Amino acid sequence: MTRRDLADAALTDAVVDSFTTEGRFTTVMSSLVRHLHAFASEVELTEDEWFAGIDFLTRVGHITDDKRQEFILLSDVLGLSMLVVGMNNRRPPEATESTVFGPFFVAGSPAFANGDDLANGAPGEPCLMQGRILSVDGEPVAGAHIEVWQADEDGLYDVQYSDLEHPQGRGHLSSGDDGRYWFWSVKPQAYPIPDDGPVGELLRAGGRGPMRPAHVHFKVDAPGYQTLITHVFVAGGDHLDSDAVFGVRENLIGEFEHHEPGTAPDGREMDAPYWTMAYDMVLAP
């Protein structure tokens, strides 16, 4: 096919036909080109709008680094992250649902034993989080690798601070022989996603808010089971129905119970009020 004097549908066809390899790459790129061209044609995209889009994506790239992933944030607020999560994690109804990974996971988190305090100095009200890792048949999953990360009472993750000497509100532990896990941290709070960059500009232009409901992130791996990436949201919290990244699932909402000072369920003596949360996670084979 000649590549001269191309316009409209003929131009789209020529670009699609230029991918001559076989396989998934060409399938994805051909569809991407057709949808991009159809989008531009449908809205009659102006050159100024095209350049504004290029500038926006360039700035998304410039602000992205090893501690801030603006492209993931962009995917999240456009609902693409949850769409992909949903398509790729269709599991038995008994299994715990997945939700967005988010931009604040950091590999190489510190190791903790069950019962330790993952807050590691993070400000907030003490909270004992516990539960079991189970199979869809209700059997305990021993030795599951559990990654945990969360924001503190100020709505900030440790990587958003420039002066911390060690991770806070972040770590990993393993389930016991009976599938149990338990650790201390702080009660999570609702917080705004980072809105001081291009994604924040997009939200404001669309009249949208940046808030996420309070939650704790979990990533659970065990041999013979699918990796689970999920949250536990605080029941009754604000923004459950207006999550900026569309990540709330009804069965991921957990009860956080307030307690006066005294003996906690794990035997720890607490001289200040504290919270508890119990949530079992069910892994798909």
C-alpha positions, 0 to 999 in steps of 0.5 A: 500500500502506498503511503502517499496522499493519505487521509481519514480512513485510508491513513488509519488503514495504512498505519495499521498495515505498517505493523507487519509482525504477527502476534500480540504486539501487532494485535494490541498496536493495531487496535490502539491505532484504530481507537486513537484515530477514531477518538481524534476524528470523533472529537475533531481534535484541534492541533492546539488540543493535540499539543496540550495532550503531548505536553501533558504526557511529557509532564507526567513523565518528568514528575515520575521517579522511583518514589512517585509513579504519575503514570500509574496515578493517571491510569488510576483516575481514568479508571483504566487500572480498575478495568485491567484489574477486573479483566485479569482477576476474575476469580471464584466468588469465595476469593478476596477481590483485587483492587488497584496497586497504587503508586506507593508500593516499594520493593524491599520493605523491612521484615517483621514477625507477627505481632510486631509494630509496622508503624515503626514511628508513623503518627496515628492511633494504634491499630491491631490488624489481624486475620487469616490467609485461607484457600477457597476451601477454607483451609489455612495457607501457611507461610504466605508472604504478606506485604503491607503499606499504608498512609499515616494519620496525616494521609501521607505515605513514608515515601512522601516525606523527604527526611525519614531515616527508615520506612514507616507504615510498611513491611512484610510478614508471613502467615503462621501454620494456622494461616494467621497473621497479626500486626500493629500499625496505625488506623488508616485515614482518608487522604488525597492522591497527589494532586500537585502535578499533571493528574491534579490539573486533570482532576480540577479541570474535570471538577473532580475531587482527589480523595481516597477513602481510608484503607490499608494495602495488602499484597499476598503471595503463596506457592500454588495461589494467584497473587492477591493485590487488594485493600481493606477499607474502613467501614463507615469512612468518608469517600467510599462512594467517591473514590478518586480511583474507583477502587472500592469493592463492597467485600473489601470493607472491614470493621475497625473497632475502637477500644479503651486502654487495656489488654489487647486481643494479642495480650499487649497492654495498651495505656491509650485507646486503640483500634482493632481490625479483623479480615480474612483473605481468601486466595484463588488457586 
